């Protein structure tokens, strides 16, 4: 079955205090997005989703950094949901799809392959990591401790059979969709979890970028 990577990169530079979109910032001298795409070079197909206003700049970066990996470029939508929906138009039903954040460049090939192997018809596979900090719910006048033993942070890539995830994204957008797994669950899909990697961080702040430079 064909493996397809769907890389979603619609970020801006707001929390980075830069006009350059975060996926184009340099990590070890190379744009973050190039690092990310390379992690899926063993897939049969890569679909990259970017805002159409960033196409020219991305193409110029590919030239500067001699990036020649083959991929299909798709314009994003007004939300991440709509961007993924656009990308799925390039996905065949008879495939396994790994949907990944463009600014998670440190994901390992090992984790990607483990997730792909766990995806089944009717059951997607997602990476999770346990929450280490104490957690509290804060109200107007007090706060309450929560048992963290069953709480986990969700990462990407999130993997599904092509036919399943295309069906899930055929529905109307809801504000309760926080990731691909939540979209899939809303139509009755099941989710299998796989232990993720602490280094598989999402680079959204300057601190994240500095940490990634250290552990890359």
C-alpha positions in Angstrom: 0.0 0.0 0.0 1.3 3.4 -1.0 2.6 5.6 1.9 1.8 9.3 1.5 3.1 12.1 3.7 0.9 15.2 4.0 3.0 18.0 5.5 1.0 21.0 6.8 3.0 24.3 7.0 0.7 27.3 7.3 2.5 29.2 10.0 3.5 32.8 10.3 6.2 34.4 12.3 4.1 36.1 15.0 5.4 34.2 18.1 8.9 34.2 16.7 8.9 38.0 16.4 9.9 37.7 12.8 8.3 38.5 9.5 9.7 35.2 8.1 7.2 32.3 8.5 8.5 29.9 11.2 8.7 27.0 8.8 11.3 28.9 6.8 13.6 29.8 9.7 17.0 28.2 9.8 17.8 25.2 11.9 21.5 24.3 11.7 21.7 26.5 8.7 18.9 24.9 6.7 15.2 25.9 6.6 13.0 24.0 9.2 10.7 22.8 6.4 13.5 21.2 4.4 14.5 19.2 7.5 10.9 18.0 8.0 10.4 16.9 4.4 13.6 14.9 4.4 12.3 12.8 7.2 9.7 11.4 4.8 12.0 10.9 1.8 11.3 7.1 2.0 7.6 7.6 1.3 6.2 7.1 -2.2 4.6 10.6 -2.2 4.8 13.8 -0.3 2.1 16.5 -0.4 3.2 19.9 1.0 0.5 22.4 2.0 1.5 26.0 2.1 -0.3 29.3 1.8 -0.3 30.3 -1.8 1.3 33.6 -0.9 4.4 31.7 0.2 4.9 29.6 -2.9 7.4 31.9 -4.6 9.5 32.3 -1.4 9.5 28.6 -0.9 10.6 27.9 -4.4 13.5 30.4 -4.0 14.6 28.6 -0.8 14.6 25.3 -2.7 17.0 26.8 -5.2 19.3 28.4 -2.6 19.6 25.2 -0.6 19.6 22.9 -3.6 16.5 21.0 -2.3 15.4 18.6 -5.0 13.2 16.1 -3.2 10.0 15.5 -5.2 6.7 16.7 -3.7 3.3 17.9 -4.7 2.5 21.5 -3.6 -1.0 22.4 -2.6 -2.5 25.7 -1.4 -3.7 25.8 2.2 -7.1 27.0 3.5 -8.3 29.4 6.1 -7.8 26.9 8.9 -5.6 23.8 9.5 -8.7 21.7 8.9 -9.3 23.3 5.5 -5.6 23.0 4.6 -5.6 19.2 5.3 -8.8 18.9 3.4 -7.2 20.5 0.4 -4.2 18.3 0.7 -6.3 15.1 0.9 -7.5 15.8 -2.6 -4.1 14.6 -3.8 -4.4 11.4 -1.7 -5.6 8.1 -3.1 -8.1 6.0 -1.1 -5.8 2.9 -1.2 -2.9 4.4 0.8 -1.7 5.1 4.3 -1.5 8.8 5.1 0.9 10.4 7.6 -0.3 13.9 8.4 2.5 15.9 10.0 3.2 19.5 11.2 5.8 21.2 9.0 7.5 22.6 12.1 8.2 19.3 13.7 11.6 18.7 12.0 13.1 16.3 14.6 10.7 13.4 14.2 12.6 10.2 13.7 12.1 7.7 10.8 11.7 5.0 13.5 8.7 6.8 15.0 7.2 7.4 11.6 7.5 3.8 10.6 6.0 2.5 13.9 3.0 4.7 13.4 2.5 3.6 9.8 2.6 -0.1 11.0 -0.1 0.6 13.6 -2.6 2.2 11.3 -5.4 -0.1 10.4 -8.7 0.2 8.5 -11.0 2.0 10.9 -8.2 2.8 13.3 -5.7 5.6 13.1 -2.4 5.8 15.0 -1.0 8.8 16.8 2.1 9.5 18.9 1.7 10.7 22.5 4.1 11.6 25.3 3.2 11.7 29.1 2.8 15.1 30.8 5.5 15.5 33.4 4.4 18.7 35.1 1.7 18.9 37.8 -1.7 20.1 36.3 -4.3 22.3 37.9 -7.7 23.6 36.7 -7.9 27.3 37.6 -11.2 28.9 38.3 -12.1 32.5 39.3 -11.6 31.9 43.0 -9.7 28.7 43.4 -7.8 25.9 41.6 -8.1 22.1 41.6 -5.3 19.5 41.2 -5.7 16.9 38.4 -4.2 13.5 38.3 -1.7 13.6 35.5 -1.1 9.9 35.3 -3.6 9.5 32.4 -2.8 12.8 30.7 -0.6 12.9 27.5 0.4 15.4 24.9 -0.4 14.6 21.3 2.1 14.9 18.5 2.3 14.2 14.8 2.5 12.5 12.4 -1.0 11.0 12.8 -1.5 8.1 10.4 -4.7 6.8 8.8 -5.9 4.7 5.9 -6.5 7.1 3.0 -10.1 6.1 2.5 -10.8 6.6 6.2 -9.3 10.1 6.6 -10.7 11.3 3.3 -14.2 10.3 4.6 -13.6 12.1 7.9 -12.5 15.3 6.2 -15.6 15.3 3.9 -17.6 16.6 6.8 -18.2 20.3 7.8 -15.6 22.1 10.0 -16.2 22.2 13.7 -14.3 24.3 16.3 -13.9 21.1 18.4 -11.5 19.6 15.8 -8.1 20.1 17.4 -6.2 17.6 15.3 -6.7 14.9 12.7 -7.5 12.3 15.4 -10.4 14.4 16.7 -11.8 14.7 13.1 -11.5 11.0 12.6 -13.1 10.1 15.9 -16.1 12.3 15.1 -17.2 9.8 12.5 -16.7 6.8 14.7 -13.0 6.1 14.0 -10.8 4.5 16.6 -7.4 5.8 17.7 -4.4 3.7 18.6 -1.6 5.5 20.6 2.1 5.0 20.2 4.7 6.4 22.6 6.1 9.5 20.9 9.5 11.2 21.3 10.3 14.2 23.6 12.6 15.6 20.9 9.6 15.7 18.4 8.7 19.2 19.5 6.7 21.7 17.5 8.8 24.8 16.8 6.5 27.8 17.5 8.7 30.1 19.7 12.3 31.3 19.7 12.9 29.1 22.8 11.7 26.0 20.8 14.1 26.9 18.0 17.0 27.2 20.5 16.2 23.8 22.0 16.0 22.2 18.6 19.4 23.6 17.7 20.8 21.9 20.8 19.2 18.5 20.3 19.2 18.2 16.5 
